[in-house]
């Protein structure tokens, strides 16, 4: 059995749908990953062969003012899952982020590039990566710019704003790969099926800016919205973001045979399938 921790979140729901009867989900009502006793009780009772941690504190700006909570959930919580999953001989799959990098490399990041997080969120997720290693039988899957059918995300925010305004201003100096939760779930399943270990990058193919992402959302949705550019500095958010943090997913394709589709194709399919929020 595959245990999905955080099964009510955006990625968790996608994993539950994809894995079907092979999966069992737990969320905050059943497990508190910041509490070692809670983690021990749930994992030793259910005895999964794989634990996928899709639970995280993902409010990037919120983490800046809540360092302790960010470290508890994204760092210590992962240590608890790693220690107990090792005790019961289960693989731990930890979902991480491009925000562990500083974005200064100038080309897509590979799995063995040195992390250098710029924000509390990035630091807490990097702590989680290091803590994952308490269980030698582990997978760390880094992704970026996630959107999906359940939860707050950039696509839904843009579509909502399009009903309120005819002109928007969106940053154009942050570059990455918009990634559909369904394709990330497929990548995670492929890695589990091949019994892979170590660190992998999984994101939809190609890259764009947030501005370019917004333009494509409106184009595919048939909405007439003017999208003006602005810089990250002009936006002035609390957390520092990497400006160029695309992920090289060649290792994923080589080891599993699975290549995520281009981000434009994924977005088109997402918009075709989505239920209006």
C-alpha positions as CSV (number, residue, x, y, z in Angstrom):
1,X,0.0,0.0,0.0
2,X,1.1,3.5,-0.8
3,X,0.4,6.0,2.0
4,X,-0.3,9.6,0.7
5,X,0.3,12.1,3.5
6,X,-1.6,15.3,2.7
7,X,-4.1,13.6,0.5
8,X,-6.5,16.6,0.6
9,X,-4.1,19.0,-1.0
10,X,-3.6,19.8,-4.6
11,X,-1.0,17.1,-5.3
12,X,-2.4,14.7,-2.8
13,X,-5.8,14.5,-4.4
14,X,-4.2,14.0,-7.8
15,X,-2.1,11.1,-6.4
16,X,-5.1,9.5,-4.8
17,X,-7.0,9.6,-8.1
18,X,-4.1,8.2,-10.1
19,X,-3.1,5.4,-7.6
20,X,-6.6,4.3,-6.9
21,X,-7.0,1.3,-4.7
22,X,-3.2,1.0,-4.2
23,X,-3.3,4.2,-2.1
24,X,-4.5,5.2,1.4
25,X,-4.6,8.8,2.2
26,X,-4.2,10.7,5.5
27,X,-4.4,14.4,6.3
28,X,-4.4,16.7,9.3
29,X,-7.4,15.0,10.8
30,X,-5.5,11.7,11.1
31,X,-1.8,12.7,11.3
32,X,0.3,15.6,12.5
33,X,3.8,15.2,10.9
34,X,5.3,17.7,13.4
35,X,4.4,15.2,16.2
36,X,6.7,12.1,16.2
37,X,4.2,10.1,18.3
38,X,1.4,10.8,15.8
39,X,3.6,9.8,12.8
40,X,4.7,6.6,14.7
41,X,1.1,5.6,15.5
42,X,-0.2,6.0,11.9
43,X,2.8,4.4,10.1
44,X,3.2,1.5,12.4
45,X,-0.6,0.8,12.3
46,X,-1.0,1.1,8.5
47,X,2.4,-0.4,7.6
48,X,2.7,1.0,4.0
49,X,5.4,-0.1,1.6
50,X,5.8,3.5,0.4
51,X,5.1,6.9,2.1
52,X,4.6,9.9,-0.2
53,X,4.8,13.2,1.7
54,X,2.6,15.7,-0.2
55,X,2.1,17.7,3.0
56,X,3.9,21.1,3.3
57,X,3.6,24.7,4.4
58,X,3.8,26.2,0.9
59,X,2.9,29.9,1.5
60,X,6.3,31.3,0.3
61,X,5.7,34.8,1.7
62,X,4.0,33.5,4.8
63,X,7.0,31.5,5.7
64,X,9.1,34.7,6.0
65,X,7.1,35.7,9.1
66,X,6.6,32.1,10.4
67,X,10.1,30.6,10.4
68,X,9.4,28.2,13.2
69,X,6.2,26.8,11.7
70,X,7.9,26.5,8.3
71,X,10.8,24.5,9.8
72,X,8.5,22.4,11.9
73,X,6.3,21.3,8.9
74,X,8.8,21.3,6.0
75,X,11.9,20.2,8.0
76,X,11.2,18.4,11.3
77,X,8.0,16.8,10.0
78,X,10.0,15.1,7.2
79,X,12.6,13.9,9.7
80,X,9.7,12.2,11.6
81,X,8.4,10.5,8.5
82,X,12.0,9.4,7.5
83,X,12.8,7.9,10.8
84,X,9.5,5.9,11.2
85,X,9.4,4.9,7.5
86,X,12.9,3.5,7.9
87,X,11.8,1.6,11.0
88,X,8.9,-0.1,9.1
89,X,11.1,-0.7,5.9
90,X,9.1,1.7,3.8
91,X,10.3,4.0,1.0
92,X,9.9,7.7,1.7
93,X,9.0,10.0,-1.3
94,X,9.5,13.6,-0.4
95,X,8.2,16.4,-2.8
96,X,10.6,19.4,-2.9
97,X,11.0,22.6,-4.9
98,X,13.1,24.6,-7.3
99,X,13.2,27.2,-4.5
100,X,16.2,25.3,-2.9
101,X,18.2,27.0,-5.7
102,X,19.2,30.6,-6.0
103,X,18.5,30.9,-9.7
104,X,21.9,32.2,-10.6
105,X,23.2,29.3,-12.6
106,X,21.9,30.5,-15.9
107,X,20.9,27.1,-17.2
108,X,18.5,24.4,-16.1
109,X,19.4,22.9,-12.7
110,X,20.4,19.2,-12.5
111,X,19.9,17.0,-9.4
112,X,23.5,17.3,-8.2
113,X,23.7,21.1,-8.4
114,X,24.4,22.7,-5.0
115,X,21.3,24.1,-3.3
116,X,21.5,27.7,-2.1
117,X,18.0,28.8,-1.0
118,X,17.1,32.5,-0.9
119,X,14.0,32.3,1.3
120,X,12.8,30.8,4.6
121,X,10.5,28.6,2.5
122,X,13.5,27.4,0.4
123,X,15.6,26.8,3.5
124,X,12.8,24.8,5.1
125,X,12.4,22.6,2.1
126,X,16.1,22.0,1.8
127,X,16.1,21.0,5.5
128,X,13.4,18.6,4.5
129,X,15.5,17.2,1.7
130,X,18.4,16.6,4.1
131,X,16.1,15.0,6.7
132,X,14.7,12.7,4.1
133,X,18.1,11.0,4.0
134,X,17.5,9.6,7.5
135,X,15.8,6.8,5.4
136,X,18.3,5.5,2.9
137,X,15.4,4.1,0.8
138,X,14.2,7.5,-0.3
139,X,13.1,9.6,-3.3
140,X,13.3,13.4,-3.4
141,X,11.3,14.8,-6.3
142,X,11.8,18.5,-7.0
143,X,9.2,20.3,-9.0
144,X,8.0,23.9,-9.6
145,X,5.2,26.3,-10.4
146,X,2.4,23.7,-9.6
147,X,-1.2,24.1,-10.5
148,X,-4.0,21.6,-10.3
149,X,-7.7,20.9,-9.9
150,X,-7.9,21.4,-6.1
151,X,-6.4,24.3,-4.3
152,X,-5.1,27.9,-4.7
153,X,-2.8,28.3,-7.7
154,X,-1.7,30.8,-10.4
155,X,-4.0,29.5,-13.1
156,X,-7.1,29.8,-11.0
157,X,-6.0,33.2,-9.7
158,X,-5.5,34.5,-13.2
159,X,-8.9,33.2,-14.4
160,X,-10.5,34.9,-11.4
161,X,-8.8,38.2,-12.0
162,X,-9.9,38.0,-15.6
163,X,-13.5,38.3,-14.5
164,X,-12.7,41.4,-12.6
165,X,-10.2,43.3,-14.8
166,X,-9.3,43.8,-18.4
167,X,-5.7,44.7,-17.7
168,X,-3.2,43.0,-15.4
169,X,0.5,43.4,-14.5
170,X,2.5,40.3,-14.1
171,X,6.3,39.8,-13.4
172,X,8.3,38.8,-16.4
173,X,11.8,38.3,-14.9
174,X,11.2,35.0,-13.1
175,X,11.5,32.0,-15.4
176,X,10.4,28.4,-14.7
177,X,8.3,25.5,-15.9
178,X,4.6,25.6,-15.1
179,X,3.7,22.1,-13.9
180,X,0.3,20.3,-13.8
181,X,-0.2,18.2,-10.7
182,X,-1.4,15.3,-12.9
183,X,2.0,15.1,-14.7
184,X,3.9,15.4,-11.4
185,X,1.7,12.5,-10.0
186,X,2.5,10.4,-13.1
187,X,6.2,11.1,-12.6
188,X,6.1,10.1,-8.9
189,X,4.2,6.9,-9.9
190,X,6.8,6.1,-12.6
191,X,9.7,6.6,-10.1
192,X,7.9,4.3,-7.5
193,X,7.1,1.7,-10.1
194,X,10.8,1.5,-11.2
195,X,11.9,1.5,-7.5
196,X,14.1,4.5,-8.1
197,X,16.1,6.1,-5.2
198,X,17.8,9.5,-4.8
199,X,16.9,12.9,-6.2
200,X,14.9,13.6,-9.4
201,X,13.5,16.7,-11.1
202,X,10.0,16.5,-12.4
203,X,8.3,19.4,-14.2
204,X,6.5,19.9,-17.5
205,X,8.8,20.5,-20.5
206,X,9.8,24.0,-21.6
207,X,9.9,27.2,-19.7
208,X,8.4,30.7,-19.6
209,X,8.0,33.7,-17.3
210,X,5.0,34.3,-15.0
211,X,4.0,36.9,-17.5
212,X,4.2,34.4,-20.4
213,X,2.3,31.9,-18.4
214,X,-0.5,34.4,-17.8
215,X,-0.7,35.3,-21.5
216,X,-1.0,31.6,-22.5
217,X,-3.7,31.0,-19.9
218,X,-5.8,33.8,-21.3
219,X,-5.1,32.8,-24.9
220,X,-6.1,29.2,-24.3
221,X,-9.2,30.3,-22.3
222,X,-10.2,32.7,-25.1
223,X,-10.1,35.7,-22.7
224,X,-9.1,39.2,-23.8
225,X,-6.9,40.5,-21.1
226,X,-4.0,42.9,-21.5
227,X,-1.0,41.7,-19.6
228,X,1.8,44.2,-18.9
229,X,5.3,43.3,-17.6
230,X,6.8,44.2,-14.3
231,X,10.0,43.3,-12.4
232,X,10.2,41.2,-9.3
233,X,11.7,44.2,-7.5
234,X,8.7,46.3,-8.5
235,X,6.4,43.6,-7.0
236,X,8.2,43.8,-3.7
237,X,7.2,40.5,-2.0
238,X,8.6,39.5,1.4
239,X,10.3,36.4,0.1
240,X,13.2,36.5,-2.4
241,X,12.6,34.2,-5.4
242,X,15.1,32.6,-7.8
243,X,14.9,34.4,-11.1
244,X,15.9,31.4,-13.3
245,X,15.2,28.1,-11.7
246,X,14.1,25.7,-14.5
247,X,14.8,22.0,-13.8
248,X,16.5,19.6,-16.0
249,X,14.3,16.5,-16.0
250,X,16.6,14.3,-18.2
251,X,17.4,11.9,-15.4
252,X,13.6,11.2,-14.8
253,X,13.2,10.3,-18.5
254,X,16.4,8.2,-18.6
255,X,15.5,6.1,-15.5
256,X,11.8,5.7,-16.0
257,X,11.0,6.3,-19.6
258,X,8.5,9.0,-18.6
259,X,8.8,12.4,-20.1
260,X,6.4,15.1,-18.9
261,X,4.6,16.8,-21.7
262,X,5.3,20.4,-22.8
263,X,3.8,22.9,-20.3
264,X,1.5,24.5,-23.0
265,X,-0.1,21.1,-23.8
266,X,-0.6,20.3,-20.1
267,X,-2.2,23.7,-19.5
268,X,-4.5,23.2,-22.5
269,X,-5.7,19.8,-21.1
270,X,-6.1,21.2,-17.6
271,X,-8.3,24.0,-18.9
272,X,-10.4,21.5,-20.9
273,X,-11.0,19.4,-17.9
274,X,-11.3,22.0,-15.1
275,X,-14.6,22.6,-13.3
276,X,-15.3,26.4,-12.9
277,X,-14.2,27.5,-9.4
